[in-house]
């Protein structure tokens, strides 16, 4: 296998591991690949990547909320047909019990 083929092979291997959702160790174990070799190639492939090939960075405007907006904000939780509006002063124990009761009846 020449160097171009070898690089393409490892691109595929690294992509497969990343898409699998498994840790590097677990993926390598399940695919009979040495972890040290996998990490070597992953480092080699990503540490020398030219900037022009990297994904384009985009920016988005973020508007901070005011203290008044924060105080008035609520979280909406839907369980079946029930809707709970929870503010920042909720009691965690009561919420937990209430959600348990509601989930039994859904």
N, C-alpha and C positions, 0 to 999 in steps of 0.2 A: 504494500500500500504506500503510495507516494505521500508527500507531506500535505498536499491539497486534499487528497482523499481522507487522510488521517484527521485533518482539521474538520472536514465535513462530518465524518463519523462521530467525532466528539461533540460537535454542535448538536447533532441529533440526540446523543446520549444525554447531554446536559438539558436540552429542551424536554426530553421525556421525563427526567427526574423532576424538573420544575413543574411540569403539568400534572404529575402524579399526586402532588400534595404530600408525598412522603418525605421524611427527613433524608438527608444525604446518606446517612448510615443505613437506614432501613431500605432505601431504594437500592443501594449498592449490594446489600446482603441478598435481597430478593432477585437481583439481576446478575449475580456472580461477577461483580466488578469490585476491584480493590478501591477502597475509600481514598487511599493516598493518591492513586492514579487519577481518580475522578476529580479530587480537589486540585491536583496539579493542573489538569486541563481546564478546569473551570477558572482558575486563577489566570492561567495563560491566555485564555480566550477573552476574559473581561478586563484584565488589567492593562492590556495593550491596545484596547479598542480606540481608534482615532475619534476625536470629538465630532467630526463631520458625520460620522456614521451613527452617533448617539441619537436617541429620540429628541425631537424638538421640544424645548421647554415652553410651556405656555403659562401665562399669568391670569389670575382672575381677581376681580375687585372683591374685597371683603369689607363689609360694613359692621363695625363693632356695635353691640347692643348696649343700651344704657342700663343703669342700675334699675330704673323704673321698669323697663321692659323685662329685665331678669326677674324682678319681684313678681311680675304679673304673668310670667310664663308658666305653662302647665304641660304635663305629658299626658297624652291620651292613650289609654290601653283598652283594646277591644278583646273581649273574651266571649265568643258566641255573639249573642245579640246585646250583651251588656257592654257599656262603655264607662270606663273609670277616668275621671280627670284628676290628675295628681299634681299638687303644687310642691314647692320645695320644702314645705314644713310637714310632709306626710310622716306617719308613724309606720316604720318598716314592718313591725310585727303584725299590726292590723292589716296592712296591705297584703302580707303573705297569707294570713288566714282567709281574707276575703277572696283572694285569687284561688286559693285551694277550694273554697266552697263553690265558686263560679265554675271552675274547671270540672268539678264532679257533675254538674248539671248541664254540661254542654254536649 
